[in-house]
Amino acid sequence: MRNTGSMGGCRIALAILSIVAFCVGVGTADIGTLPNTFGYANAGVACADIGDYEGAVVYYDKALQLYPDIAEIHYNKGVALEHLGLRQEAISEYEAAIELDPNLIQAQANLFLLTADFINPLTIAIIILGGCILILIHHRHRKKEEMEKRVMQGIIHE
């Protein structure tokens, strides 16, 4: 899957957000729910780090129940869902993350890769045509090399 290496970046972002949110008070959220939210989110990241994506989704859901407006949690849940093969659910989470934070590049990239239609008849035809062209070029090049080799050996005169 994609972007498993960016979990560390999201973990840092979650830690920074938790500090800022705790200090500022973040809108209508209760101060008591923020540490729980980030505790659940961090537990989800820990589960994902060891490959327990089902456990990660459970913790991300708990975090989102307490505070649903954190884009990075939606992104992380999307990654976990993608690892579980739940494509549509992952797309929904990436969309939610982007709606909350349009600058979350990882979510945009994963959403693009999940929704892009790379394998269609036109793409396949272009790939096959390109392969044929490369084979013809390679064949012509080899024939030319063989001819030059024979000329050098004196077998054929130009």
C-alpha positions as CSV (number, residue, x, y, z in Angstrom):
1,M,0.0,0.0,0.0
2,R,0.9,3.6,-0.1
3,N,2.3,6.1,2.4
4,T,3.0,3.8,5.2
5,G,6.1,5.8,5.8
6,S,4.1,9.0,6.4
7,M,2.6,7.5,9.6
8,G,5.5,9.1,11.5
9,G,4.7,12.5,10.0
10,C,1.1,12.1,11.0
11,R,2.1,11.1,14.5
12,I,4.2,14.3,14.8
13,A,1.3,16.3,13.4
14,L,-1.1,14.7,15.9
15,A,1.3,15.5,18.8
16,I,1.6,19.1,17.7
17,L,-2.1,19.4,17.2
18,S,-2.8,18.0,20.6
19,I,-0.5,20.5,22.3
20,V,-2.0,23.4,20.3
21,A,-5.6,22.2,20.8
22,F,-5.0,21.7,24.5
23,C,-3.5,25.2,24.9
24,V,-6.1,27.0,22.7
25,G,-9.2,25.1,23.7
26,V,-10.2,24.3,20.1
27,G,-13.6,25.7,19.7
28,T,-16.5,23.7,21.3
29,A,-14.5,20.6,22.4
30,D,-14.3,19.9,26.1
31,I,-10.7,20.2,27.3
32,G,-11.2,16.8,28.9
33,T,-12.0,15.1,25.6
34,L,-8.9,16.4,23.8
35,P,-6.3,14.3,25.6
36,N,-8.6,11.2,25.2
37,T,-9.0,12.0,21.5
38,F,-5.3,12.2,20.9
39,G,-4.7,9.2,23.2
40,Y,-7.0,7.1,21.0
41,A,-5.4,8.5,17.8
42,N,-1.9,7.7,19.0
43,A,-3.1,4.2,20.0
44,G,-4.5,3.8,16.5
45,V,-1.1,4.8,15.0
46,A,0.6,2.3,17.3
47,C,-1.7,-0.5,16.1
48,A,-1.1,0.5,12.5
49,D,2.7,0.5,13.0
50,I,2.5,-3.2,14.0
51,G,0.1,-4.1,11.2
52,D,-3.1,-4.3,13.3
53,Y,-5.2,-2.2,11.0
54,E,-8.5,-3.4,12.5
55,G,-7.4,-2.3,15.9
56,A,-6.2,1.0,14.4
57,V,-9.7,1.6,12.9
58,V,-11.3,0.9,16.3
59,Y,-9.1,3.5,18.0
60,Y,-9.5,6.1,15.2
61,D,-13.3,5.6,15.5
62,K,-13.1,6.3,19.2
63,A,-11.0,9.4,18.6
64,L,-13.4,10.7,15.9
65,Q,-16.4,10.1,18.2
66,L,-14.9,12.5,20.7
67,Y,-13.7,15.0,18.2
68,P,-14.6,14.5,14.5
69,D,-12.8,17.6,13.1
70,I,-9.2,16.4,13.0
71,A,-8.1,15.8,9.4
72,E,-5.1,13.7,10.3
73,I,-7.2,11.1,12.2
74,H,-9.5,10.8,9.1
75,Y,-6.4,10.4,7.0
76,N,-4.9,7.7,9.2
77,K,-8.2,5.9,9.3
78,G,-8.3,6.0,5.5
79,V,-4.8,4.4,5.4
80,A,-5.8,1.7,7.8
81,L,-9.0,1.0,5.8
82,E,-7.1,0.9,2.6
83,H,-4.8,-1.8,4.1
84,L,-7.9,-3.8,5.0
85,G,-9.1,-3.6,1.4
86,L,-12.0,-1.4,2.2
87,R,-11.5,1.0,-0.8
88,Q,-14.8,2.9,-0.6
89,E,-14.5,3.5,3.1
90,A,-10.9,4.7,2.7
91,I,-12.0,7.1,-0.1
92,S,-14.7,8.5,2.3
93,E,-12.1,9.1,5.0
94,Y,-9.6,10.8,2.6
95,E,-12.4,13.0,1.4
96,A,-13.3,14.0,5.0
97,A,-9.7,14.7,5.7
98,I,-9.4,16.9,2.6
99,E,-12.6,18.8,3.5
100,L,-11.2,19.5,6.9
101,D,-7.7,20.4,5.7
102,P,-7.4,21.0,1.9
103,N,-3.6,21.2,2.3
104,L,-3.2,17.6,3.6
105,I,-1.2,16.4,0.6
106,Q,-1.0,12.7,1.7
107,A,-4.8,12.5,1.7
108,Q,-5.0,14.1,-1.7
109,A,-2.4,11.8,-3.2
110,N,-4.1,8.6,-1.7
111,L,-7.5,9.8,-2.9
112,F,-6.2,10.4,-6.4
113,L,-4.5,7.0,-6.5
114,L,-7.7,5.2,-5.3
115,T,-10.0,7.0,-7.7
116,A,-7.9,7.4,-10.8
117,D,-8.8,5.1,-13.7
118,F,-5.4,3.9,-14.8
119,I,-6.4,0.6,-16.2
120,N,-8.8,1.1,-19.0
121,P,-8.8,-0.1,-22.6
122,L,-7.1,3.0,-24.0
123,T,-4.3,2.9,-21.4
124,I,-3.8,-0.8,-22.2
125,A,-3.7,-0.1,-25.9
126,I,-1.1,2.7,-25.4
127,I,1.1,0.5,-23.2
128,I,1.0,-2.3,-25.8
129,L,1.7,0.1,-28.7
130,G,4.6,1.7,-26.7
131,G,6.0,-1.8,-26.0
132,C,5.8,-2.7,-29.7
133,I,7.6,0.5,-30.7
134,L,10.4,-0.2,-28.2
135,I,10.8,-3.8,-29.5
136,L,11.0,-2.5,-33.1
137,I,13.6,0.1,-32.1
138,H,15.6,-2.5,-30.2
139,H,15.4,-4.9,-33.1
140,R,16.6,-2.2,-35.6
141,H,19.4,-1.3,-33.4
142,R,20.6,-4.9,-33.0
143,K,20.4,-5.4,-36.8
144,K,22.5,-2.3,-37.3
145,E,25.0,-3.5,-34.7
146,E,25.2,-6.9,-36.4
147,M,25.8,-5.2,-39.8
148,E,28.5,-3.0,-38.5
149,K,30.2,-6.0,-36.8
150,R,30.2,-7.9,-40.1
151,V,31.6,-4.9,-42.0
152,M,34.3,-4.7,-39.4
153,Q,35.1,-8.4,-39.8
154,G,35.3,-7.9,-43.5
155,I,32.5,-10.3,-44.3
156,I,30.4,-7.7,-46.0
157,H,31.5,-4.6,-47.9
158,E,29.4,-1.5,-47.8
